[in-house]
Amino acid sequence: MQNYNPEQYLIEVRREFGEHGGVAPSIERSSTFTVMDPSIMPEIFDGLRGPEKGGCFLYSRHFNPTVDVLNRYLAAMEGSEAAMSTASGISAIACTILQLCKCGDHIVSSDTVYGGTHALLKELLPEMGIEITFVDPTDLDAFERSITEKTKLFFTETMANPTLKIANIPKLAELAHSNGLKLVVDNTFTPMIVSPIRLGADVVVYSMTKFINGASDVIAGAVCASKDFVYQLMDLHKGCIMLLGPTMDPRVAFDIIQRLPHLSIRMREHSRRALAIAEHLEKLDAPVNYPGLRSHKQYELTSSLINEGFGYGGMLTLDCKTRDKAEQLMMVLQNEHRFGLIAVSLGYFDTLMSCSGSSTSSEIPPEDQEKMGLSPGLLRLSIGFTGSLDKRIEQIDQALKEIGLI
């Protein structure tokens, strides 16, 4: 386990007070900002000046004071020099890749990623002349064998969606850097639990829609990286976030700012409950997969990556083998026992469950799903923290018995 404590760094970051001394920061909704000296404006447009470069705010698609507060807090949490918030997680991924790659370049990616990411990599980017090779995220040799003279980066998720395979981030970073490549890591499943920047990653991306926000009421993303890379993304002439425009609304930024102080508490409880449920199901010989189980084949690796005190995450899976069986279990869990909700997404305070192969991974062809180890009946559960834990264990226990999985 790592000694780094992202909660402590988040607490120590410069506190931003409201315009009139409020304990919460103000929401700056203005789309444009006054420049007191007109001679400064050309330098702002030339990228010579900005909010942190002796200039001022210009336009909220570029930089916004409220969004900047969230960016500082995210960078402190992640241990990166800087961060930039975006309108969605997929926009954070797409802008990062397009900033790092051009037509003719090549990416080596984990084959076990969110369905939307898979579609971006397999379908859209090749139309732009960017080629992708997919490999097992646990196979370091496969990453190395796939490197060509055109390769620019490795892409992986810390904890794969939905198979929960764990990427060896330090080893991948070492391999990437020894070949002059960048390592981009999607850490959506494990905020605070794993800190990929401190493990060697160059860029960390998030769908903040999930655990970081925690209330399933906003869509948001983030890129955490060096100041240089963030300024590249926001460059007025060639910045992918600036020119493609996935701007975060300051009201959304404010909502996430208000929830960040509770993130560590939420992640600990998600993890505590997921582990308790997984351990109970394992005793019943249920087909459960959770990296925090000592019997899990990647338990030792996972334990070496996580920050002490935050657990192993709130995600677990049950392999029901067939889609019909998975759907039957979800119906019983939601409609008879009120265990959770049948819904895509994750990181909510209530348990959310979906059959990944026919929902969030449906963009991935069946043959590729089989290759990556995604069973048609794999049920993904994002364990919430409402209700009594004992009652939740009783509910899932009874549901599994009712449909004959135990």
C-alpha positions in Angstrom: 0.0 0.0 0.0 1.1 3.6 -0.7 1.7 6.1 2.0 0.3 9.0 0.0 -2.8 10.5 1.4 -4.8 12.4 -1.2 -7.3 13.5 1.5 -4.6 15.4 3.3 -3.4 17.2 0.2 -7.0 18.1 -0.7 -7.4 19.7 2.8 -4.2 21.6 2.5 -4.9 23.2 -0.9 -5.5 27.0 -0.9 -9.1 27.6 0.4 -11.3 29.7 -1.9 -13.9 31.9 -0.2 -16.9 33.5 -1.7 -16.9 37.1 -3.1 -18.3 38.5 0.1 -16.5 36.2 2.5 -18.8 33.2 2.2 -17.4 29.8 3.3 -18.3 28.5 -0.2 -16.7 29.9 -3.3 -18.8 32.2 -5.6 -20.2 30.9 -8.8 -18.9 33.1 -11.6 -21.4 32.7 -14.4 -20.1 35.4 -16.7 -19.2 34.2 -20.2 -16.8 37.1 -20.8 -14.6 39.3 -18.7 -13.5 42.9 -18.7 -9.9 43.8 -19.7 -8.9 47.0 -18.0 -6.0 47.7 -20.4 -6.8 47.0 -24.0 -3.1 46.6 -24.9 -3.1 43.4 -22.8 -5.8 41.7 -24.9 -3.6 40.8 -27.9 -1.1 39.1 -25.5 -3.9 37.1 -24.0 -4.9 35.9 -27.5 -1.3 35.1 -28.3 -1.2 32.9 -25.2 1.4 35.1 -23.6 -0.9 36.0 -20.7 -3.6 34.3 -18.7 -5.0 34.1 -15.2 -1.7 32.6 -13.9 0.5 34.4 -16.4 0.2 38.1 -15.4 -3.1 38.5 -17.3 -6.7 38.0 -16.5 -9.7 35.9 -17.4 -10.9 36.4 -20.9 -13.8 34.0 -21.8 -15.3 31.1 -19.9 -14.6 28.6 -22.7 -10.9 29.4 -21.9 -10.7 29.8 -18.2 -13.4 30.5 -15.6 -12.8 31.4 -11.9 -15.2 28.8 -10.4 -13.9 26.0 -12.7 -10.4 27.0 -11.8 -11.1 26.4 -8.1 -12.3 22.9 -8.9 -9.2 22.4 -11.0 -6.9 23.3 -8.2 -8.6 21.0 -5.8 -8.5 18.1 -8.3 -4.7 18.6 -8.9 -4.1 18.6 -5.1 -6.1 15.4 -4.7 -4.4 13.7 -7.6 -0.9 14.9 -6.9 -0.5 16.5 -10.4 0.8 19.9 -11.2 -2.5 21.0 -12.8 -5.9 19.8 -13.8 -8.7 20.9 -16.3 -12.3 20.0 -15.9 -14.5 19.2 -18.9 -18.1 18.6 -19.8 -17.8 14.8 -19.7 -15.4 12.0 -19.1 -15.3 10.9 -22.7 -14.4 14.5 -23.7 -11.5 14.4 -21.3 -10.3 11.1 -22.9 -10.8 12.3 -26.5 -9.2 15.7 -26.0 -6.2 14.1 -24.2 -5.6 11.6 -27.0 -6.1 14.1 -29.8 -3.7 16.5 -28.1 -1.0 13.8 -27.9 -1.6 12.1 -31.3 -2.0 13.2 -34.9 -2.8 11.4 -38.2 -0.3 8.5 -38.7 0.3 7.9 -35.0 -0.4 4.7 -33.1 -1.8 3.9 -29.6 -1.5 0.7 -27.6 -4.6 0.4 -25.4 -6.0 -2.0 -22.9 -8.7 -4.1 -24.6 -10.8 -3.9 -21.5 -12.2 -0.4 -21.3 -15.5 1.4 -21.1 -17.7 0.8 -24.2 -17.7 4.4 -25.2 -13.9 4.6 -25.0 -13.6 1.4 -27.0 -15.8 2.9 -29.7 -13.7 6.0 -29.8 -10.5 4.0 -30.1 -11.7 1.3 -32.5 -14.1 3.2 -34.7 -13.6 7.0 -34.7 -9.9 7.5 -34.2 -8.9 5.2 -37.1 -11.1 7.4 -39.4 -8.7 10.2 -38.3 -5.7 8.2 -39.2 -4.8 7.1 -35.7 -4.3 3.4 -35.4 -5.0 1.3 -32.3 -3.7 -2.0 -31.0 -5.7 -3.6 -28.2 -3.9 -5.8 -25.6 -4.8 -7.5 -22.3 -4.1 -4.8 -19.6 -2.4 -7.4 -17.4 0.0 -8.5 -20.1 3.1 -6.2 -20.0 4.8 -8.2 -22.8 1.9 -7.6 -25.1 2.3 -3.8 -24.6 6.0 -4.1 -25.4 5.5 -6.3 -28.5 2.9 -3.8 -29.9 5.2 -0.8 -29.8 6.1 0.5 -33.3 8.0 3.6 -34.5 4.7 5.4 -34.7 3.5 4.6 -31.2 2.8 7.7 -29.1 1.1 6.4 -25.9 -0.3 3.6 -23.8 -3.9 3.9 -22.6 -5.4 1.9 -19.8 -7.9 2.0 -17.0 -6.6 1.4 -13.5 -9.4 -1.0 -12.7 -10.9 -2.2 -16.0 -14.5 -1.6 -16.8 -16.2 -4.1 -16.3 -13.9 -7.0 -15.7 -12.0 -5.3 -12.9 -8.6 -6.3 -14.2 -5.9 -4.3 -12.6 -3.2 -2.5 -14.6 0.4 -2.5 -13.3 0.8 1.2 -13.6 4.4 1.5 -12.3 5.5 -1.2 -14.8 3.5 0.3 -17.7 5.0 3.8 -16.9 8.5 2.4 -16.9 7.9 0.6 -20.2 6.3 3.7 -21.8 9.0 6.1 -20.7 11.9 3.8 -21.7 10.4 4.0 -25.2 9.6 7.7 -25.2 5.9 7.2 -24.9 3.2 8.7 -22.6 1.0 6.7 -20.2 -2.6 7.9 -20.0 -4.7 6.3 -17.2 -8.5 6.4 -16.7 -8.9 6.3 -12.9 -12.7 6.7 -12.8 -13.3 3.6 -10.7 -10.7 4.4 -8.0 -10.4 8.1 -7.1 -8.3 8.6 -3.9 -7.9 4.8 -3.8 -5.1 4.9 -6.5 -3.0 7.9 -7.5 -1.7 7.0 -11.0 0.4 10.2 -11.3 2.4 9.3 -8.3 2.8 5.8 -9.7 4.3 7.2 -13.0 1.4 8.0 -15.2 1.7 11.2 -17.3 -2.0 12.0 -17.6 -4.9 10.8 -15.5 -8.5 11.2 -16.8 -11.8 10.9 -15.0 -15.5 10.7 -15.6 -16.4 12.9 -12.6 -20.0 11.9 -13.3 -19.3 8.8 -11.2 -17.6 8.6 -7.8 -16.1 12.0 -7.6 -19.4 13.8 -7.9 -21.3 10.9 -6.3 -24.9 12.1 -6.8 -25.6 11.0 -10.4 -26.9 14.5 -11.2 -24.2 16.0 -13.4 -22.1 14.9 -16.4 -18.4 16.0 -16.0 -14.8 15.0 -16.7 -11.3 15.9 -15.8 -7.7 15.8 -17.0 -4.9 15.8 -14.4 -1.4 16.3 -15.7 1.6 18.7 -15.9 1.0 22.5 -16.2 2.6 22.4 -19.6 0.1 19.7 -20.9 -2.9 21.5 -19.4 -1.9 24.7 -21.1 -1.5 22.8 -24.4 -5.1 21.6 -24.0 -6.2 25.2 -23.4 -4.0 26.9 -26.1 -6.1 29.4 -28.1 -4.7 28.1 -31.4 -4.1 24.4 -31.0 -5.7 23.3 -27.7 -8.1 20.5 -28.1 -10.3 21.4 -25.1 -10.2 25.1 -26.1 -11.1 24.5 -29.8 -13.4 21.5 -29.5 -15.1 23.2 -26.6 -16.2 20.6 -24.0 -16.5 23.5 -21.5 -17.7 22.8 -17.9 -20.5 25.0 -16.6 -19.5 26.9 -13.5 -22.6 25.8 -11.7 -21.6 22.1 -12.3 -18.1 23.0 -11.0 -19.6 24.5 -7.9 -21.7 21.4 -7.2 -18.6 19.1 -7.5 -16.5 21.5 -5.3 -19.1 21.1 -2.5 -18.9 17.3 -2.7 -15.1 16.8 -2.9 -14.6 17.2 0.8 -16.8 14.1 1.3 -15.2 12.0 -1.3 -12.8 10.2 1.1 -15.6 9.3 3.4 -17.7 8.0 0.6 -14.9 6.0 -1.0 -14.1 4.3 2.3 -17.8 3.3 2.8 -18.2 2.1 -0.8 -15.1 0.0 -0.3 -16.1 -1.3 3.2 -19.5 -2.5 2.0 -18.2 -3.9 -1.3 -15.6 -6.0 0.6 -18.2 -7.2 3.1 -20.6 -8.3 0.4 -17.9 -9.9 -1.7 -16.5 -11.8 1.3 -20.0 -13.1 2.2 -20.7 -14.2 -1.4 -17.3 -15.9 -1.7 -18.2 -18.0 1.4 -21.4 -19.1 -0.4 -19.4 -20.0 -3.6 -21.1 -17.4 -5.6 -19.4 -16.3 -8.8 -18.1 -13.0 -7.3 -15.1 -11.0 -8.5 -13.6 -8.3 -6.3 -9.9 -7.3 -6.2 -10.0 -6.9 -2.4 -10.6 -10.6 -1.9 -7.4 -12.3 -0.8 -8.2 -15.1 -3.2 -8.2 -12.7 -6.1 -5.3 -13.4 -8.5 -4.3 -9.7 -8.6 -4.8 -9.1 -4.8 -1.1 -8.5 -4.2 -0.7 -6.1 -7.1 -3.8 -4.2 -6.1 -2.6 -3.9 -2.5 0.7 -2.5 -3.7 -1.0 0.2 -5.7 -3.7 1.5 -3.4 -3.4 4.4 -0.9 -3.7 3.1 2.6 -7.0 3.6 4.3 -9.4 3.8 1.3 -10.0 0.2 0.6 -10.3 -1.6 -2.7 -13.2 0.3 -4.3 -16.9 0.0 -4.6 -17.1 -2.2 -7.8 -17.7 -5.9 -7.9 -19.1 -8.3 -10.5 -21.2 -11.5 -10.5 -20.9 -13.8 -13.5 -24.4 -15.2 -14.1 -23.1 -16.8 -17.3 -26.1 -15.8 -19.4 -27.8 -12.5 -20.1 -31.2 -14.0 -19.2 -29.9 -15.1 -15.8 -28.3 -11.7 -15.1 -31.5 -9.9 -16.0 -33.5 -12.3 -13.8 -31.2 -11.5 -10.9 -31.5 -7.7 -11.4 -35.3 -8.0 -11.5 -35.3 -9.8 -8.2 -32.8 -7.6 -6.6 -34.6 -4.3 -7.6 -38.2 -5.2 -7.7 -38.6 -7.8 -4.9 -35.8 -6.9 -2.4 -35.0 -3.2 -3.1 -31.3 -4.0 -3.0 -30.4 -1.5 -5.7 -31.4 0.1 -9.0 -31.1 -1.3 -12.6 -29.2 1.6 -14.2 -26.0 2.3 -16.0 -23.3 4.5 -14.5 -21.7 4.0 -11.1 -20.5 5.8 -8.0 -24.0 6.7 -6.7 -25.0 6.5 -3.1 -27.5 3.7 -4.0 -26.3 0.5 -5.6 -26.5 0.6 -9.4 -26.4 -2.6 -11.4 -26.3 -3.5 -15.1 -25.4 -6.4 -17.4 -22.3 -4.9 -19.0 -22.3 -6.8 -22.3 -25.7 -5.6 -23.3 -25.4 -2.1 -21.9 -22.2 -0.1 -21.1 -20.0 -2.5 -23.1 -22.5 -3.0 -25.9 -20.3 -1.0 -28.4 -17.8 -3.8 -28.1 -18.5 -6.6 -30.6 -19.3 -10.0 -29.1 -16.1 -11.6 -30.3 -14.1 -8.9 -28.6 -16.1 -9.2 -25.5 -15.3 -12.9 -25.4 -11.6 -12.2 -26.0 -11.4 -9.7 -23.1 -13.1 -12.1 -20.8 -16.5 -10.4 -20.6 -19.2 -13.0 -20.1 -22.7 -12.3 -21.6 -24.0 -12.7 -18.1 -21.5 -10.5 -16.2 -23.5 -8.4 -13.7 -21.6 -5.2 -12.7 -22.6 -3.8 -9.3 -21.6 -0.4 -8.0 -22.2 -0.9 -4.3 -23.9 2.0 -2.6 -24.1 2.9 1.1 -27.7 3.4 1.8 -29.6 1.1 4.2 -28.2 -1.4 6.6 -25.3 -3.4 5.4 -26.6 -6.5 7.1 -29.9 -6.1 5.4 -28.2 -5.6 2.0 -26.2 -8.8 2.5 -29.5 -10.6 3.4 -31.2 -9.3 0.3 -28.5 -10.3 -2.2 -28.1 -13.7 -0.4 -31.9 -14.4 -0.8 -32.0 -13.2 -4.4 -29.1 -15.5 -5.4 -30.9 -18.4 -3.8 -34.1 -17.6 -5.5 -32.6 -17.7 -9.0 -30.4 -20.7 -8.2 -26.9 -19.1 -8.4 -26.0 -20.4 -4.9 
